[in-house]
Amino acid sequence: MRDRCRALLMERYVPDAARPWAVSRYSADRRETQAALEQAQTMAMLSPVQVVFLENAEAIESLGEKSRDEAVELLTAYLKDPAPFTVLVIEARRLDQRMKWGKLLTEKALVVECGLGENLDERQAAAVALASAMAEEQGVEFERGAAEDLAESVAADLMRLRTEIDKLAMFAAGRKQIRREDVRALVVSEKTTTVWELADMLASRQGRKALEFLDRLLREGEEPLPMLGAVTWMYRKMIEASELRGVTNGWGAARTLAMRPEQAQLALESARRISKARLLAGLSALQRADQRLKGGGEDARAVMEFLVTELTGGEAPAPSR
């Protein structure tokens, strides 16, 4: 979302030819707040307007008291008389309004939250628009209805949306169009509980049942690589869920995990049944399986069966014939 916002700001205010001179980026984490504000007060060459980005502004919170106060004073002085030829963009992962700089920005600047919001319909519509923009950047476009199918399949999860578009764009590069049938073929739908059914089997170490479940999915035509991607995504979500504190239900976890409440609830329940160490070990196993599948030299079913056995801690299955 922030990448997209940056791109739109540059497109709106700075001509292509002038961007090497009229777009600059600084980081508060590298203690460049003063340099950013000095640049904001200096006219850029070859452009009537410049855009100055100050990233990682939350780092101001962790400075020593003297350095933090100096940074806030510099920012206060600038906001009293901002340069008319500069769009100053201050980026932070969070805005703590208990801190001086957080209060200052809330009072003196336009605060924009880069997110899809909590309304499911609005999240879906925004994800569809972003999917179209991401596809355009990859040089492809969606067939009518395909972007909607994709956004629904990944439940408007932006990280997974980008990953799936990268995969679909490569698959559709020859015809420059992503079709609805491509989405159905390559994207394992997050809207179903399939991947979470498997999570329950893995969590309870039901190796035989998980292997039977895997066999059914493969016989029904599920492709190993996108299935592996979905399980990897699931493990990452369970790791995120395991790190949440004071959250007891899916509604409370939905926003932080960027998932629908019912799926967030499943992530919480699964994370409670698998230790953090086991989740991290599982993620490593998934990465190894991904490398083996992409290498192309091994039987895909055998790789997936070995993976399920490793994740459930059971005995290795006999090789598939």
BELNOR-V743228 format. One record per run of one state. SS is the DSSP state (A for helix, B for strand, O for the rest). FROM is the first residue (numbers start at 1). TO is the last residue. If there is no record, write none. Layout:
BEGIN
ss from to
SS FROM TO
SS FROM TO
END
This chain:
BEGIN
ss from to
O 1 1
A 2 13
O 14 15
A 16 22
B 23 27
A 28 30
O 31 32
A 33 40
O 41 49
B 50 55
O 56 56
A 57 62
O 63 64
A 65 80
O 81 85
B 86 90
O 91 99
A 100 108
O 109 119
A 120 137
O 138 140
B 141 142
O 143 145
A 146 153
O 154 157
A 158 171
O 172 176
B 177 178
O 179 179
A 180 186
O 187 193
A 194 203
O 204 206
A 207 219
O 220 223
A 224 242
O 243 249
A 250 257
O 258 260
A 261 273
O 274 275
A 276 295
O 296 299
A 300 312
O 313 321
END
